[in-house]
Structures are given as structure tokens and as C-alpha cells.
Amino acid sequence: MKQKFILWSPVRSLSNVFVRSFESLKGFGCLSAPIVSAFAVGEEKHSTFYKDVEPIKGLTYKEILESIKEFEHREDIENVFIKEQYFSVFHAPYPLQEIIPKGYKHGILYRKPINSFMSLVKLFKKMEAELTMTILGEILNYESLYKFYEDLVSTGIDENPLVINGSMVATNPEAYFKRICAFWGIEYTDDMVHFRSSETCLTTHTHDGIFKWRQDAIMSTSWREETQYEENELKNFSREFIDFLLAQEEYYEKLNQICVKLE
């Protein structure tokens, strides 16, 4: 029987490098954020981020779930790993059981709030886009991430999700991946940490049809120590942004209490 895993996270939480780690495992097929397509630019379009993009007719949660099922049944794939942005289902107006793929083991990935925020600021600058409080509250909200974790448990979708602090993993990837693999019943290999840092080695599969509009977000990534940002580096941002980030610390600490740790 195929093993299936899905890792949920806010944006800029080191999820791309996790895809690189899992696609290094023999027999694994990986999907990079397929469901967020329906949330962001789908027929019903629930996101505020792509407000200037016309909804794509026929791009629905149902269609994407069907495409994921087709991917799961591919004969050349032994196991499946999906990384997905949690808000694509948490903020959708449907019960989680209806829009989350069936039969998966679940994980929650997060990172130090200030690190995710600074990475997001750089991304928006590169995109020449404006980062607003509305967008920030939608895609980098640790309170709703913690509630999503509780919802996975309370609905019985997964009574024991794996919770991962990506900032911790970056300090000792080998040791943490051994714990992650043990939790999920996967055989650890050194390739999960020491993959080649080159875009040419990417093997992530994407759907040729309804996922075609998405550019693959995975660049040349590698496991490395994170930049340590301090609170005083927020001084050039508005008070509203600063207060929002400080408010995330409460839920960051709550997640830290249940995340996988080294003994």
C-alpha cells in the first residue's frame, strides 16, 4: 500500500526545501501546493492576494482533488508527498473533510515568525507587489495555523499530526529528519539532507492541465543555517505590521510545545 504524506504550512516556511528532501527518496512522487490553485485563482476564488487575476473557469477544489487521485495511482510512484499552504483549505468555505485529500498522514510546518516575514518582504519586493495587512493576515497567521492543527485533530482527519519547526530543523537537518522519518515510518537516507543544490535535479511532478498556470516555486534550495533576525530589525515597518508579528509569538510558542524535538 502506498504511503501518503501532506505537509501544511504558511508561506515562506522552508516548505520548498522539504519537497527537495522528500523527492530525493526513491519511489516518492511530490506535488508542490496543488490545492492553493483553487483558493487563489480558481473558479470561486477565495484569496485576496490575486485580486487582479481573473478566476480560471473549471479550476475547482473538486477538479484538483481528482487530479491528485490520478497522481496517486501512477504506477511509477510508490509513495506520495504533498506540500501545501494550510490557508488554502482553512479559509475555504467548506468542511475540511470535503477538500483535504483522503488517506494521508499530516504534518504542520512553521518557522520563526520574523524569519518568515523578512523572507516574505524580500519576495514581495522582487515581485514589485505591495504587502498589505490583509494579505499578511491571510498567508502568515500563526493563530489560524494553530487552529488548523486543532481542527485536523478534532475532526479525526489526523489525530496525531507531525508538527515541525523548520527553524529548528535548519540547525541540525540530519538529526531532525531521522526523527521525522521515524515518526512517519519512512526509511531515512542521507540524500534527504545532502541533495544537490541545483534546479536541474528537481523532479517534482505537476499536473499538465489545471496546474499548468502555476510556475514551480521551488528554486535552488538547500539546508543551511537561518539568518537570525532581531526584533529591532522591524523598526522600519509600520506599527501595525510590528504589532501583528509580535502577536504571532503566542501561537509560535504553542506550536513549539508540541513540535518534534531532539532528545
C-alpha positions as CSV (number, residue, x, y, z in Angstrom):
1,M,0.0,0.0,0.0
2,K,1.2,3.5,-0.9
3,Q,2.1,5.8,1.9
4,K,0.9,9.3,1.5
5,F,2.0,12.4,3.4
6,I,0.9,16.1,3.3
7,L,2.8,18.9,4.9
8,W,0.8,22.1,5.6
9,S,2.5,25.5,6.2
10,P,2.2,29.2,6.0
11,V,4.2,30.9,3.2
12,R,8.0,31.2,3.5
13,S,8.3,28.3,6.0
14,L,11.1,26.3,4.3
15,S,8.5,24.0,2.7
16,N,10.3,24.1,-0.7
17,V,13.4,22.6,0.8
18,F,11.2,19.8,2.4
19,V,10.0,18.9,-1.1
20,R,13.6,18.7,-2.2
21,S,14.3,16.3,0.8
22,F,11.3,14.0,0.0
23,E,11.8,13.9,-3.7
24,S,15.3,12.6,-3.0
25,L,13.7,9.4,-1.7
26,K,13.4,6.5,-4.1
27,G,9.8,6.0,-5.3
28,F,8.4,9.2,-4.0
29,G,6.3,11.4,-6.2
30,C,5.9,15.0,-4.9
31,L,3.3,17.7,-5.6
32,S,4.0,21.3,-4.8
33,A,1.0,23.3,-3.5
34,P,-1.7,22.0,-5.9
35,I,-4.7,22.9,-3.8
36,V,-3.9,26.6,-3.4
37,S,-4.6,27.0,-7.1
38,A,-8.3,26.7,-6.4
39,F,-8.1,29.0,-3.4
40,A,-6.1,31.7,-5.1
41,V,-7.3,31.9,-8.7
42,G,-9.9,29.2,-9.0
43,E,-13.5,29.5,-10.3
44,E,-14.7,30.6,-6.9
45,K,-11.5,32.5,-5.9
46,H,-11.3,33.0,-2.1
47,S,-7.9,34.7,-1.8
48,T,-7.3,38.4,-1.5
49,F,-3.8,38.1,-2.9
50,Y,-4.5,37.6,-6.6
51,K,-7.3,40.2,-6.7
52,D,-6.3,41.4,-10.2
53,V,-6.3,37.9,-11.7
54,E,-9.4,36.7,-13.4
55,P,-10.8,33.4,-11.9
56,I,-9.9,30.4,-14.0
57,K,-13.1,28.6,-15.1
58,G,-13.1,24.9,-14.3
59,L,-10.4,25.2,-11.6
60,T,-12.2,24.0,-8.5
61,Y,-11.3,22.0,-5.4
62,K,-13.2,19.0,-6.8
63,E,-11.1,19.1,-10.0
64,I,-7.8,19.4,-8.1
65,L,-8.7,16.5,-5.7
66,E,-9.5,14.3,-8.7
67,S,-6.1,15.2,-10.3
68,I,-4.4,14.4,-7.0
69,K,-6.1,11.0,-7.1
70,E,-4.9,10.4,-10.6
71,F,-1.4,11.3,-9.5
72,E,-1.6,8.9,-6.5
73,H,-2.5,6.0,-8.9
74,R,0.5,6.4,-11.2
75,E,2.3,3.1,-11.4
76,D,5.8,4.7,-11.3
77,I,5.1,6.3,-7.9
78,E,5.3,4.2,-4.7
79,N,4.7,6.9,-2.1
80,V,3.3,10.4,-2.3
81,F,4.4,13.7,-0.6
82,I,2.5,16.9,-0.9
83,K,3.4,20.3,0.4
84,E,0.5,22.7,0.7
85,Q,-0.4,26.1,2.1
86,Y,-2.8,25.5,5.0
87,F,-4.8,28.6,4.4
88,S,-5.9,27.2,1.0
89,V,-8.3,24.9,2.9
90,F,-8.6,26.6,6.3
91,H,-10.1,29.8,4.8
92,A,-12.2,28.0,2.2
93,P,-16.0,27.9,2.9
94,Y,-16.2,24.1,3.0
95,P,-15.7,21.4,5.7
96,L,-12.1,20.3,5.8
97,Q,-13.2,16.7,5.3
98,E,-14.5,17.6,1.8
99,I,-11.4,19.4,0.5
100,I,-8.5,17.6,2.0
101,P,-7.1,14.5,0.2
102,K,-8.1,11.2,1.9
103,G,-5.8,8.7,3.5
104,Y,-2.8,11.0,4.2
105,K,-0.6,11.4,7.3
106,H,-0.4,15.1,8.0
107,G,2.2,17.5,9.2
108,I,2.3,21.1,10.2
109,L,5.4,23.1,9.3
110,Y,6.2,26.6,10.6
111,R,9.2,28.9,11.1
112,K,10.1,31.8,13.4
113,P,7.6,34.5,12.5
114,I,10.2,37.2,12.0
115,N,12.1,34.9,9.6
116,S,9.1,34.1,7.5
117,F,8.1,37.8,7.5
118,M,11.5,39.0,6.3
119,S,11.6,36.4,3.6
120,L,8.1,37.4,2.5
121,V,9.1,41.1,2.4
122,K,12.0,40.2,0.1
123,L,9.7,38.1,-2.1
124,F,7.2,40.9,-2.5
125,K,9.9,43.4,-3.3
126,K,11.2,41.0,-6.0
127,M,7.6,40.7,-7.4
128,E,7.2,44.5,-7.2
129,A,4.0,43.9,-5.2
130,E,2.5,45.5,-2.1
131,L,2.4,43.5,1.1
132,T,-0.7,44.6,3.0
133,M,-2.0,43.7,6.4
134,T,-4.9,41.9,4.7
135,I,-2.6,39.7,2.8
136,L,-0.3,39.1,5.7
137,G,-3.2,38.1,7.9
138,E,-4.3,35.6,5.3
139,I,-1.0,33.9,4.5
140,L,1.2,34.2,7.6
141,N,-1.1,33.9,10.6
142,Y,0.1,31.5,13.4
143,E,-3.2,31.8,15.3
144,S,-5.1,30.3,12.4
145,L,-2.3,27.8,11.8
146,Y,-2.7,26.5,15.4
147,K,-6.5,26.4,15.0
148,F,-6.0,24.4,11.8
149,Y,-3.8,21.9,13.7
150,E,-6.6,21.6,16.3
151,D,-9.2,21.1,13.5
152,L,-7.2,18.3,12.0
153,V,-7.2,16.5,15.4
154,S,-10.8,17.3,16.4
155,T,-12.3,16.2,13.0
156,G,-10.4,12.9,13.1
157,I,-8.6,13.7,9.8
158,D,-5.4,13.0,11.7
159,E,-5.4,12.6,15.5
160,N,-1.6,12.9,15.7
161,P,-0.2,15.3,13.1
162,L,3.5,15.8,13.0
163,V,4.4,19.3,14.0
164,I,7.8,20.7,12.7
165,N,9.6,23.9,13.4
166,G,11.6,24.5,10.3
167,S,13.9,26.9,12.0
168,M,14.9,24.1,14.4
169,V,15.4,21.6,11.6
170,A,17.8,24.0,9.9
171,T,20.1,23.8,12.9
172,N,20.6,20.1,12.5
173,P,18.8,18.7,9.5
174,E,20.2,15.1,9.7
175,A,19.1,14.6,13.3
176,Y,15.7,16.1,12.8
177,F,15.0,14.2,9.6
178,K,15.8,11.0,11.4
179,R,13.1,11.9,13.9
180,I,10.7,12.9,11.2
181,C,11.2,9.7,9.3
182,A,10.8,7.6,12.4
183,F,7.5,9.4,13.2
184,W,6.1,8.8,9.8
185,G,7.6,5.3,9.3
186,I,9.9,6.2,6.5
187,E,13.5,5.0,6.0
188,Y,15.9,7.9,6.4
189,T,18.7,8.4,3.8
190,D,21.5,11.0,3.7
191,D,20.1,12.2,0.4
192,M,17.3,13.9,2.3
193,V,19.8,16.4,3.7
194,H,22.7,16.3,1.2
195,F,20.8,16.6,-2.1
196,R,22.4,18.6,-5.0
197,S,21.5,22.2,-4.8
198,S,20.6,22.6,-8.4
199,E,17.4,23.4,-10.2
200,T,18.2,20.7,-12.7
201,C,17.7,17.9,-10.2
202,L,14.1,18.8,-9.4
203,T,11.7,16.0,-10.2
204,T,8.5,17.5,-8.7
205,H,5.5,16.4,-10.7
206,T,2.9,19.0,-11.7
207,H,-0.4,18.4,-13.5
208,D,-0.3,19.2,-17.2
209,G,-3.8,20.6,-17.2
210,I,-5.3,22.6,-14.4
211,F,-2.0,23.2,-12.6
212,K,-0.3,24.5,-15.8
213,W,-0.8,28.1,-14.9
214,R,1.4,27.7,-11.8
215,Q,5.1,28.4,-12.1
216,D,7.1,26.0,-10.0
217,A,8.0,27.9,-6.8
218,I,10.9,25.6,-5.9
219,M,14.2,27.2,-6.7
220,S,17.8,26.0,-5.9
221,T,17.3,25.4,-2.2
222,S,19.5,23.7,0.4
223,W,19.5,23.1,4.1
224,R,21.6,25.8,5.8
225,E,21.6,27.8,9.0
226,E,19.0,30.5,9.1
227,T,19.7,34.2,9.4
228,Q,19.0,35.3,12.9
229,Y,16.8,38.4,12.8
230,E,16.2,40.5,15.9
231,E,13.1,42.5,16.8
232,N,14.9,45.8,16.3
233,E,15.2,45.0,12.6
234,L,11.4,45.6,12.3
235,K,11.8,49.3,13.1
236,N,11.4,50.4,9.5
237,F,8.0,48.8,9.3
238,S,4.6,50.2,10.3
239,R,3.4,49.8,13.9
240,E,0.6,47.7,12.5
241,F,3.0,45.2,11.0
242,I,5.1,45.1,14.1
243,D,2.1,44.5,16.4
244,F,0.8,41.7,14.1
245,L,4.2,39.9,14.2
246,L,4.5,40.2,18.0
247,A,1.0,38.8,18.4
248,Q,2.2,35.7,16.4
249,E,4.7,34.8,19.1
250,E,2.0,33.4,21.5
251,Y,0.9,30.8,18.9
252,Y,4.5,30.2,17.8
253,E,5.3,29.1,21.4
254,K,2.2,26.9,21.5
255,L,3.3,25.1,18.4
256,N,6.8,24.8,19.9
257,Q,5.3,22.9,22.8
258,I,4.0,20.1,20.5
259,C,6.7,20.1,17.7
260,V,9.2,17.3,17.2
261,K,12.3,17.8,19.2
262,L,15.7,16.2,19.6
263,E,16.2,14.2,22.8
